[in-house]
Amino acid sequence: MGQTSIRSSLLPAEFVSLVAEQSHSTVNEVYEMFSRCARCHQDAVFPVVALEGESWLVNSDSGKKLRLAVYGLCEACAALPDIIQTVNRELFAESRTPK
């Protein structure tokens, strides 16, 4: 597994527009995804974009889509060990659960 690190920076507007287009959302809705901490729901400081490893490795000819998670983390939660792996595991498990 690759190394995960957190750094604070603004997301490029072009990236946010692309995420909005691909998720059939508005740019404001995408920014809202980053505005609250995924763990404690406080104001987020760090935007996080994660790709699920399994979907990344799938052959593109299979018709399967990449699973992308976009969320925010507050400063306190971002300091927790392995927080990104923990949140990603929870989010991607939810996306695999039939509704």
DOSENU-395008 format. One record per residue: residue number from 1; residue in one letter; x, y, z of N, C-alpha, C in turn. Coordinates in pm, whole numbers, plus 50000, padded with zeros to 5 digits. Atoms other than C-alpha are relative to their C-alpha. Layout:
<pts>
PT   num   residu     n_X     n_Y     n_Z    ca_X    ca_Y    ca_Z     c_X     c_Y     c_Z
PT   NUM        a       X       Y       Z       X       Y       Z       X       Y       Z
...
</pts>
This chain:
<pts>
PT   num   residu     n_X     n_Y     n_Z    ca_X    ca_Y    ca_Z     c_X     c_Y     c_Z
PT     1        m   50084   49882   50000   50000   50000   50000   50088   50123   50000
PT     2        g   49922   49877   50008   50125   50347   49917   49991   50082   50127
PT     3        q   49998   49912   49883   50208   50608   50173   49893   50108   49984
PT     4        t   50103   49897   49999   49933   50850   50267   50049   50117   50083
PT     5        s   49962   49881   49924   50001   51204   50374   49891   50105   49984
PT     6        i   50098   49893   50003   49793   51510   50447   50073   50132   49984
PT     7        r   49948   49865   50013   49872   51858   50323   49882   50090   49965
PT     8        s   50109   49907   50022   49650   52160   50315   50026   50081   49873
PT     9        s   49991   49916   50119   49586   52324   49981   49860   50010   49939
PT    10        l   50125   49985   50070   49301   52451   49772   49997   49904   49882
PT    11        l   50013   50087   50116   49170   52216   49509   49984   50086   49876
PT    12        p   50014   49923   50124   49203   52341   49152   49854   50004   49956
PT    13        a   50138   49983   50044   48874   52477   49020   49964   49903   49888
PT    14        e   50026   50092   50111   48907   52260   48708   49971   49860   50053
PT    15        f   50023   50132   49941   48927   51948   48926   49861   49993   50063
PT    16        v   50131   49997   49936   48620   52046   49128   49890   49997   49894
PT    17        s   50098   50000   50109   48430   52116   48804   49987   49861   49939
PT    18        l   50001   50135   50058   48527   51774   48667   49929   49902   50094
PT    19        v   50068   50087   49902   48417   51597   48988   49850   50027   49997
PT    20        a   50143   49965   50005   48085   51785   48975   49934   49942   49875
PT    21        e   50056   50052   50125   48030   51688   48613   49985   49849   50005
PT    22        q   50002   50146   49998   48115   51321   48667   49902   49945   50104
PT    23        s   50091   50049   49896   47902   51292   48982   49859   50058   49984
PT    24        h   50129   49937   50027   47609   51484   48829   49958   50090   50117
PT    25        s   50021   49905   49890   47643   51746   49105   50034   50139   49952
PT    26        t   49956   49865   50030   47696   52117   49112   50135   50023   50067
PT    27        v   49872   49965   49939   48029   52278   49197   49979   50031   50148
PT    28        n   50028   49969   49860   47872   52410   49519   49978   49873   50082
PT    29        e   50020   50126   49929   47764   52056   49616   50133   49929   50026
PT    30        v   49869   50061   49980   48120   51931   49566   50075   50072   50111
PT    31        y   49935   49925   49892   48258   52211   49783   49938   49967   50135
PT    32        e   50068   50038   49875   47997   52117   50045   50052   49865   50051
PT    33        m   49945   50131   49960   48137   51761   50046   50130   50018   50079
PT    34        f   49871   49975   49934   48473   51905   50156   49986   50088   50124
PT    35        s   50012   49898   49897   48332   52154   50406   49988   49945   50142
PT    36        r   50018   50061   49868   48257   51917   50697   50091   49878   50015
PT    37        c   49914   50114   49971   48483   51663   50862   49918   49871   49989
PT    38        a   50068   50127   50020   48385   51310   50760   49987   49921   50129
PT    39        r   50002   50076   49875   48454   51185   51112   49917   50067   50108
PT    40        c   50066   49933   49887   48324   51449   51357   49901   50109   49956
PT    41        h   50093   49903   50058   48127   51685   51126   50026   50146   50040
PT    42        q   49959   49862   49974   48312   51997   51245   50044   50062   49867
PT    43        d   49951   49936   50122   48436   52252   50990   50131   49934   49958
PT    44        a   49881   50067   50053   48695   52083   50768   50106   50102   49960
PT    45        v   49885   49919   50040   49040   52226   50703   50069   49937   49880
PT    46        f   49928   50074   50104   49178   51955   50473   49902   49931   49906
PT    47        p   50080   50077   50096   49004   51841   50152   50072   49868   49970
PT    48        v   49941   50131   50027   49060   51470   50083   49933   49944   49876
PT    49        v   50047   50069   50119   49026   51293   49749   50066   49863   50002
PT    50        a   49945   50135   49993   49066   50915   49753   49939   49913   49890
PT    51        l   50045   50100   50096   49044   50644   49488   50008   49864   50067
PT    52        e   49996   50134   49945   48952   50294   49592   50100   49918   49920
PT    53        g   49894   50078   50066   49247   50068   49516   49948   49892   49908
PT    54        e   50054   50108   50082   49038   49778   49386   49945   50052   49868
PT    55        s   50059   49947   50123   48851   49994   49136   50108   50058   49909
PT    56        w   49890   49946   50079   49178   50153   49024   50066   49889   49917
PT    57        l   49932   50111   50065   49317   49811   48931   49913   49925   49899
PT    58        v   50091   50069   50091   49010   49696   48735   50029   50043   49857
PT    59        n   49979   49972   50142   49050   49673   48359   49893   50098   49952
PT    60        s   50095   49899   50045   48887   49979   48202   49902   49946   49897
PT    61        d   50091   50059   50098   48733   49758   47932   49885   49925   50065
PT    62        s   50104   50077   49932   48522   49583   48196   49872   50082   50021
PT    63        g   50117   49916   49982   48284   49880   48215   49980   50046   50144
PT    64        k   50013   49957   49861   48335   49925   48589   50059   50139   50016
PT    65        k   49956   49863   49978   48383   50276   48720   50093   50007   50120
PT    66        l   49915   49972   49884   48646   50412   48954   49912   50049   50114
PT    67        r   50070   49950   49881   48520   50466   49306   50084   50111   50058
PT    68        l   49933   49880   49952   48610   50812   49425   49928   50049   50125
PT    69        a   50056   49940   49878   48559   50954   49773   50055   50141   50014
PT    70        v   49959   49862   49973   48568   51326   49840   49939   50041   50132
PT    71        y   50048   49960   49868   48543   51456   50193   50100   50095   50062
PT    72        g   49910   49911   49928   48699   51691   50444   50039   49939   50133
PT    73        l   49956   50037   49866   48889   51646   50769   50032   50128   50077
PT    74        c   49961   49887   49916   48922   51890   51057   50143   49977   50048
PT    75        e   49861   50010   49957   49263   51958   51207   50019   49892   50106
PT    76        a   49987   50100   49893   49202   51739   51515   49992   49858   49946
PT    77        c   50013   50135   50056   49086   51436   51316   50115   49966   49906
PT    78        a   49888   50023   50092   49360   51478   51056   50125   49957   50075
PT    79        a   49882   50037   49919   49613   51434   51339   49993   49857   50051
PT    80        l   50013   50137   49953   49478   51089   51425   50077   49904   49910
PT    81        p   49926   50095   50083   49693   50796   51309   49906   49922   49907
PT    82        d   50071   50080   50100   49568   50620   50994   49856   50047   49975
PT    83        i   50137   49951   50015   49258   50843   50975   49950   49988   49856
PT    84        i   50045   50008   50140   49248   50850   50596   49965   49856   49964
PT    85        q   50029   50140   50028   49266   50470   50571   49871   49957   50069
PT    86        t   50120   50036   49925   48996   50438   50839   49875   50056   49932
PT    87        v   50117   49939   50064   48756   50683   50673   49976   49938   49863
PT    88        n   50016   50061   50133   48822   50539   50326   49939   49861   50011
PT    89        r   50052   50136   49981   48757   50185   50450   49849   50007   50028
PT    90        e   50143   49985   49967   48421   50298   50598   49920   50047   49879
PT    91        l   50074   49946   50115   48316   50501   50293   49988   49899   49887
PT    92        f   50006   50095   50111   48408   50237   50037   49922   49875   50037
PT    93        a   50083   50111   49956   48243   49963   50246   49852   50036   49981
PT    94        e   50138   49953   50019   47922   50171   50242   49961   49997   49853
PT    95        s   50034   49994   50144   47942   50210   49864   49982   49860   49940
PT    96        r   50015   50137   50048   47966   49830   49819   49877   49932   50058
PT    97        t   50114   50061   49935   47669   49757   50047   49874   50026   49918
PT    98        p   50124   49978   50076   47349   49698   49848   49895   50071   50085
PT    99        k   50104   49924   49928   47065   49932   49939   49864   49948   49969
</pts>
